[in-house]
């Protein structure tokens, strides 16, 4: 089901330019960049806590940290849904999709290996990159649903609150999300409920591209341009920032000793 609405000539020009690859969606890039900065600050605090450089914090229980984590992951996944709407709008075919998907999946594998080396008892078997890799496929297949993505997203968000089963508690099955207890892991972003956020991002992107394209394709203020530039390299930054932060803090601890 398509969204139809009359748009201004300016919005139409932005729409056409973005459709033919003549312009970046700087506002989407800036939003993603803001999520990256927030994530880096959160991880910096997490690493400081891990090395005992700040008063001990409970990142698993304290609402100060759990709320931030939920907001950061939600922002990332909403941007992933928006990006899928843009990619489909620009005519991205399956071959190009799979090339990008392979990068995300490969990085997810590296995260699992790295986390196993550093946290062997709580290594990441299905974290945010694993979740994004799976949800991108589901989102692409679900994109033709149009407005029905809104109730689909709501169902995804609510289902884990209504259905849980021990079958989904193992590392081989907890990616579904219908667990009876949260697994012991450094990061956990299962299909349910998180696909609901991606679905809403996809639905919002489809609506914006049809009714308000300038909101995505418009220019950003000069102060936000660094965020837009950072947002274009989100996967690279994600993979690099933690090794850099952890390495720097390990060096600092060693020097202090």
C-alpha distance (Angstrom), angle and dihedral (degrees) to the residues before:
residue distance angle dihedral
X1 . . .
X2 3.81 . .
X3 3.77 128.8 .
X4 3.81 113.5 -125.0
X5 3.77 127.1 -168.8
X6 3.77 137.0 139.3
X7 3.79 113.2 -102.1
X8 3.78 133.7 -166.4
X9 3.83 122.4 -100.5
X10 3.80 89.6 -109.8
X11 3.80 91.8 53.2
X12 3.78 90.4 45.7
X13 3.80 91.0 53.1
X14 3.80 91.0 50.6
X15 3.78 89.4 47.1
X16 3.81 93.2 51.8
X17 3.80 94.0 44.4
X18 3.78 92.6 52.2
X19 3.78 92.1 44.2
X20 3.78 92.2 57.8
X21 3.78 93.9 44.5
X22 3.83 93.4 -109.1
X23 3.80 93.6 125.9
X24 3.77 139.5 31.5
X25 3.77 121.5 -124.9
X26 3.79 91.5 -116.2
X27 3.78 94.7 175.7
X28 3.78 91.5 55.5
X29 3.81 90.0 46.8
X30 3.82 90.3 50.2
X31 3.80 91.6 50.1
X32 3.79 89.8 51.4
X33 3.79 89.7 46.4
X34 3.80 90.7 53.8
X35 3.81 89.1 52.8
X36 3.81 89.7 51.3
X37 3.80 93.4 52.0
X38 3.80 91.2 48.1
X39 3.81 90.1 48.4
X40 3.81 92.1 49.9
X41 3.81 91.5 51.3
X42 3.80 90.5 48.5
X43 3.81 91.9 49.6
X44 3.80 90.9 46.8
X45 3.80 89.6 56.2
X46 3.83 89.4 45.5
X47 3.80 91.1 52.2
X48 3.80 92.7 46.7
X49 3.79 87.7 53.3
X50 3.82 91.7 47.5
X51 3.80 91.7 54.6
X52 3.80 93.1 43.3
X53 3.79 94.3 -115.6
X54 3.81 94.5 131.4
X55 3.82 132.0 37.5
X56 3.80 107.3 -71.2
X57 3.81 112.8 -83.5
X58 3.82 131.2 -167.6
X59 3.79 104.8 -134.0
X60 3.81 90.1 175.8
X61 3.83 97.6 52.5
X62 3.80 112.1 18.3
X63 3.85 110.3 96.3
X64 3.81 89.0 -143.4
X65 3.80 88.6 69.2
X66 3.81 103.5 25.9
X67 3.82 91.5 53.4
X68 3.78 91.2 49.8
X69 3.78 92.1 49.7
X70 3.80 91.4 51.2
X71 3.81 91.2 48.9
X72 3.82 93.8 47.4
X73 3.80 94.4 48.3
X74 3.81 90.6 45.0
X75 3.80 91.4 52.2
X76 3.80 91.7 49.2
X77 3.79 93.3 48.8
X78 3.80 93.4 44.4
X79 3.82 87.8 53.6
X80 3.81 89.0 49.0
X81 3.80 89.1 55.9
X82 3.80 91.8 47.0
X83 3.81 89.7 49.3
X84 3.78 91.7 52.7
X85 3.79 90.0 52.8
X86 3.80 89.4 51.6
X87 3.82 93.5 46.0
X88 3.79 92.5 51.4
X89 3.80 90.6 44.4
X90 3.81 88.9 54.6
X91 3.80 90.9 51.3
X92 3.79 99.4 -106.9
X93 3.80 108.4 -179.3
X94 3.78 127.9 -146.7
X95 3.85 95.0 -99.6
X96 3.80 92.2 58.2
X97 3.80 90.5 42.0
X98 3.80 91.4 54.4
X99 3.81 91.8 49.5
X100 3.79 91.0 55.6
X101 3.79 91.4 41.0
X102 3.81 90.5 54.1
X103 3.80 89.6 56.4
X104 3.80 91.7 52.8
X105 3.82 93.2 44.4
X106 3.80 91.9 46.8
X107 3.79 91.2 51.6
X108 3.81 89.7 48.2
X109 3.81 88.7 56.1
X110 3.80 90.7 50.3
X111 3.81 89.8 50.9
X112 3.81 90.1 53.5
X113 3.80 91.7 50.1
X114 3.80 94.1 45.3
X115 3.80 93.4 46.8
X116 3.81 90.8 48.5
X117 3.81 89.7 55.4
X118 3.80 93.2 48.7
X119 3.82 101.7 31.3
X120 3.83 106.6 23.9
X121 3.81 92.6 169.4
X122 3.80 96.1 47.8
X123 3.79 104.5 25.8
X124 3.79 119.5 159.0
X125 3.79 113.5 -100.3
X126 3.81 96.7 160.7
X127 3.77 113.9 14.2
X128 3.78 133.6 148.0
X129 3.82 96.7 -63.0
X130 3.80 91.9 46.4
X131 3.79 88.6 49.8
X132 3.80 93.4 47.6
X133 3.81 91.6 49.7
X134 3.80 91.4 55.1
X135 3.81 96.1 38.7
X136 3.80 93.0 51.5
X137 3.80 89.6 61.3
X138 3.80 92.7 46.2
X139 3.81 91.6 46.0
X140 3.79 93.0 51.1
X141 3.80 91.1 51.0
X142 3.81 91.8 45.6
X143 3.82 96.0 45.9
X144 3.85 95.1 96.4
X145 3.82 89.1 63.7
X146 3.81 90.0 80.9
X147 3.81 110.9 177.7
X148 3.78 90.3 11.4
X149 3.79 87.6 72.3
X150 3.81 88.2 78.4
X151 3.84 96.0 62.5
X152 3.81 90.0 36.7
X153 3.80 89.2 56.7
X154 3.79 91.4 47.8
X155 3.81 90.6 51.0
X156 3.81 90.5 50.8
X157 3.79 91.0 51.2
X158 3.80 94.5 48.3
X159 3.81 101.8 39.2
X160 3.84 97.5 78.6
X161 3.81 88.4 54.5
X162 3.80 90.3 55.9
X163 3.80 103.6 35.2
X164 3.82 128.4 44.3
X165 3.79 129.4 155.3
X166 3.83 134.4 176.2
X167 3.81 88.3 -126.2
X168 3.81 87.6 76.8
X169 3.82 96.4 50.3
X170 3.82 97.5 87.7
X171 3.80 125.0 90.2
X172 3.81 88.4 -113.1
X173 3.81 94.2 56.9
X174 3.81 108.3 22.7
X175 3.83 89.8 91.2
X176 3.82 86.6 82.7
X177 3.80 91.4 63.5
X178 3.81 101.9 -136.9
X179 3.81 91.3 118.2
X180 3.79 126.9 150.3
X181 3.82 90.9 -144.8
X182 3.79 134.8 18.7
X183 3.81 110.8 -101.2
X184 3.79 121.3 -117.6
X185 3.78 100.4 -105.0
X186 3.80 139.9 123.8
X187 3.81 91.8 -119.3
X188 3.79 132.8 14.3
X189 3.82 124.6 178.7
X190 3.82 108.7 159.0
X191 3.79 127.5 -174.4
X192 3.80 91.1 -103.0
X193 2.97 124.8 81.5
X194 3.81 95.4 2.2
X195 3.79 97.6 63.5
X196 3.78 85.6 68.4
X197 3.81 89.4 69.2
X198 3.82 91.7 48.6
X199 3.81 90.7 48.7
X200 3.78 91.2 51.9
X201 3.80 90.6 47.7
X202 3.80 89.7 51.4
X203 3.81 92.0 47.5
X204 3.81 91.4 47.3
X205 3.80 90.6 49.0
X206 3.79 92.5 51.1
X207 3.79 90.9 49.6
X208 3.81 93.8 47.0
X209 3.80 93.0 48.5
X210 3.79 90.5 51.3
X211 3.80 100.9 39.1
X212 3.82 109.4 16.6
X213 3.83 108.2 19.2
X214 3.81 93.6 156.3
X215 3.81 89.8 64.8
X216 3.81 88.0 67.8
X217 3.79 102.5 27.8
X218 3.80 98.2 40.5
X219 3.79 124.8 109.1
X220 3.79 122.5 -90.7
X221 3.82 126.2 -133.7
X222 3.79 116.1 -93.8
X223 3.81 90.7 -107.7
X224 3.82 90.4 59.9
X225 3.82 96.9 47.9
X226 3.81 93.9 91.4
X227 3.80 88.2 54.5
X228 3.81 90.3 50.9
X229 3.80 90.8 50.4
X230 3.80 90.9 48.5
X231 3.80 91.1 48.0
X232 3.81 90.6 60.2
X233 3.81 89.6 61.0
X234 3.78 98.1 41.8
X235 3.81 97.5 131.3
X236 3.81 93.4 48.2
X237 3.79 91.6 47.6
X238 3.79 91.3 47.5
X239 3.79 91.8 54.2
X240 3.81 95.8 44.1
X241 3.78 105.6 39.3
X242 3.81 99.7 70.3
X243 3.83 96.6 48.3
X244 3.81 88.0 49.2
X245 3.81 94.0 47.2
X246 3.79 94.3 44.2
X247 3.80 92.8 44.7
X248 3.80 91.7 49.9
X249 3.80 92.6 48.7
X250 3.81 92.3 46.9
X251 3.80 88.8 52.5
X252 3.81 90.3 48.3
X253 3.80 92.0 50.6
X254 3.81 91.2 47.7
X255 3.81 91.6 50.3
X256 3.79 91.9 49.5
X257 3.78 89.8 53.9
